[in-house]
Amino acid sequence: MTTASPNITLTSGAVSLMIASPILLLGTTLQVLDILPIALNTATDAYMAVLSDGKHWTTATLNGQALDAYLGGQYGVQSIVVIENYARSIMAKGQRASKKAVPLQFKA
């Protein structure tokens, strides 16, 4: 995750591409609209980010570097972030996500 300067623009259409294709260009710039805790029955904290490309939004589970950076105060709500790596897991109604999915990672 990198902090963007005021002259950085969001990557138009990025959320649609994330949903339609397993491949997204590195350096995709999105805005964090919200970060919400995920209730788990474990001692580990889990969070979900609401991300937007300025037109559409999606959610992503934070873990690894993205979670560490959030907990360390490097970004938060309304931050502009650059996506380094992600994996999608589209679910049909009533189905669970694949356990092989790799959660979103921000560029550090």
N, C-alpha and C positions, 0 to 999 in steps of 0.2 A: 504494500500500500504506500502510495506517495501522496503527499499533500500538494494539491494543485494550486497554481497561481490564479488570480482573478481573471486572467485572459484565457484560461482553459475552457473549452466547451465540451458538453456531454456528447458521447458518441450516438448520433441519431440512429434509431432502429436497432440498437444493440440488444435490447430485451427481446424483441421479436426474433432476432437471429439466435439468441441463446435458447429459445424454446423450439425453434424450427430445425436447428442444426447442432450436432455435437461439437462443432468446431467454431471457435470465436477468435478473431484476431487479437493477439496480445496487444496490450496498451489501450484496451477499451475503457473509456472513462464514464463512470456512473456516479450518481449522487445517492448517499445514504439518507433515506427519508425517515427511517425509524429503526431502532434496535430493541427487540423484545426478548425477555427471558423465556426459555422453554422449560416447562415443568417436567422434571425427570425424577424418578425415584432413586436417585444416586446422589452422592456428595459432590459430584462434578457439576460446575455451572455450564449451562448451554444457552446460546443466544441465536436469534434469527434476525437477519438484517432485511429490511425492505429497501430494494434498490430501484432506481429509476434512470431512464435515459432521457428524461424530459417529456416523454409522451406516454410511455408504458412503464409498468412496474412489475417486479417479481420478488420473490423471497429467496433467501439463501441462508443455509446453516453456517455459522461461524465456528471454525476450529483451527487448530494448528497456528500458523503465523497470524492469520486474521483475528482469531480469538485473543491471542497474546497481545497483539497491537491494540485491540479495543480495550482490554482490561488494563493495559499500560497507559491508556489515555492518548494514544497517538491519533485516533480518529473517533468520531461519534456521529450523532444525528446531525444532518445537514452537511457533513463532510463530502468532499469530492474525492473519489478513489479511482485508482487505475487497476484493472483486473489483470492479474498475472496468469492465473490458472483456475479452471472451474470444471465441474462435471455436472451434467443435468440428469435429473431423474423425473421424467414425466409419468404421472400415475393416472391410470384410468379410474373411474369412479368405483370406490370400494376396494381398490388394490393398494398394496403397500409399496414403498420405494424399494428399489434394488439395493441390497446390502453392499454391492460393489461400487456404489457411487462415491466419488471423491468430492468432498465439500469444497466450496469456493475458497480461493486463496487470493489475498491482495498482495500487490508488489510491496516489498519491504524496503 
